[in-house]
Amino acid sequence: MEDYARAGFQNLEADATSTANLGANGLDMILDIPVTVAVEIGRTTISISNLLKLNPGSVVELDRFAGEPMDITVNGTLVARGEVVVVNEKFGIRLTDVVSAAERVRKLK
């Protein structure tokens, strides 16, 4: 049997000392990475035949009620909830609840 060298891996678990040592220089590498931010007002399931019947003025019922907070996701991961606002005649989202970093990491596992 051949001899294989055992690969050495560093501990990738984040702890207080490793994250504190990152500083601004450690984060500079990732600050320009593009991410997709999406705001979801609701979902529904519709058959293809009904989808093809949609035209301007059609109403599609969603699974949420009017006034309910919207989900804000980054690359498909829920990061916050918010409400629609109008600022200078443009739509925006006011964050009303931000998912904690610990909760976001827990959902990744």
C-alpha angles and dihedrals in degrees: 000000000000122000114241125196112237112239116235116225126188120229105269095189110115117236133174095265097047094049092044090054093055094079122164094308093059092052095044089082093064103034094093097048108117118234131187115242116195132181115207119202094180148310138240140175117233133174119244091244091056091043090057090052093060117113137161108306095027115136120220115198114225131202095251135074125240110271095025115133117263124233117244113202132185113205088342096309119117108240104160149350126230151159132250117258133177116228120178090343092306128108119246140164125245109207111232099171130020120201109236119250090241091055092049091051091047090055092052093062 
